[in-house]
Amino acid sequence: MKLHISIFEMPDGMILATCAEIPMCRVLRQNKGHAITDCKRLIQQFLREREAEGRPFVPEMREIEIS
């Protein structure tokens, strides 16, 4: 499964990593590598919990245009 991780640098220099497809998936770390690694861990945990509950996860993303 391929998911998207977005990386943002905050004004204080901290790195925010988010996964749009996973609810509440946000990680704030001091460097990009740690942020990505921890975001992946959070995604894996979410997917394991969904599987244990017997709830399939089928992400849906749509692209919209803002004018």
Protein Blocks (a to p, Z undefined) as FASTA:
>chain_A
ZZdddddddfkopacdddfklghiacddfbfklmmmmmmmmmmmmmmmmmmnopacdddd
dddddZZ
